[in-house]
Amino acid sequence: MSEVDTVRDLIAVVLLLAGAFLCLTAGLGLVRFHDVLTRMHAGTKPQVLGILLIMIGGAIRLEGWSATWMLLLVAVFQMLTAPVSAHMISRVAYRRRHVRRDLLLVDELRTGEAADRLYRGDEPADAPPEEPARALLESRRDEGTLPPA
Amino acid sequence: MTVDPGGEGLVHQLRHQVPLMVWLVLVWNLLWGTWSWANLISGVVVALAVTVLLPLPPVVGGARVHPWGLLVFLGYFLADLVRSAALVAWQTIRPGGIHHSAIIRVQMRTDSDLLLTIVAESLTLVPGSLVIDMDREHRTLSLHILHVRDLADVESRRAAVLAEEERVVRAFGSPDEIAALAHPPGEAPVGTGRRTP
């Protein structure tokens, strides 16, 4: 009986540690990655498997079914909601040009419309419009500090 | 949406509300942690109150579940989850970090709100890809890919998205939607089998 308990504890500990390690890489990614989109990957993805592993480890270690059901609910709602928040924040970030375009290999979402070329004032310093010189001219003309071309 | 006369509308409403009710009662019981008649009955009362006071639009068409397709989908999903989580963890801690990301648009073949939602959710859950935008009219998904090496890598990711779509449709789709998979993307006639409220 005690051997079974030991094996069970061992599995639970391995799962909990693996989950905790994935959550650690999430934190590291937030520091190391370079723009909002890549940081959203780090912030939301390791969480999914990490939370699942921690929930399974907890379910093995905790006694009684009532805790298990609760953990199951936590896992289900985590998997339902994490993609939605990641999507919403990334979408807003892309539309507000908080994107390092120089680090994108391809960008098939780019429209190149006028709003995308102008300075709007809330871009981060490392995310300039696609053609900075022209954007500056057009923005000045918009403000009226330069005569129209 | 056409308004059904009288009792037919009620039956129609009920048919769409019952799965939601069952789910709410299940959640209520799981939250209590024990199964008892009192929990079941109070769960039904709460579920009725929620569905009557906060009505949701029904999911048009509903889902069919193909057991074998579902098994294949779940198997691939779990394998993808573990493999990509390990890969992203390594890319995060390795000294080189990540180099290039990519944003790709993928032309989907299915035209159902429910199926596209499942595809987008499962793609976003798997580490390394993130759905940024969906153009419902043209049936395109825009994804951000965390790390790509070259253009060949981009194309292989695009193929992986289409394979994921195929597994979802084979698990939850109607016969029409499964048949539509045979068309190359973008050539399936727009509007056939469209299921949107």
Interface residues (C-beta under 8 A of the other chain):
Chain A: F21 L22 T25 L28 G29 R32 F33 L37 T38 M40 H41 A42 T44 K45 P46 V48 L49 G50 W65 S66 A67 W69 M70 L72 L73 M79 L80 A82 P83 A86 H87 S90 R91 Y94 L103 L104 L105 V106 D107 E108 L109 R110
Chain B: V27 N29 L30 L31 W32 G33 T34 L81 V82 S84 A85 V88 A89 T92 I93 G97 I98 H99 H100 S101 A102 I103 I104 R105 A120 E121 T124 L125 V126 P127 G128 L130 V131 I132 D133 S142 H144 L146 V148 D150 L151 V154
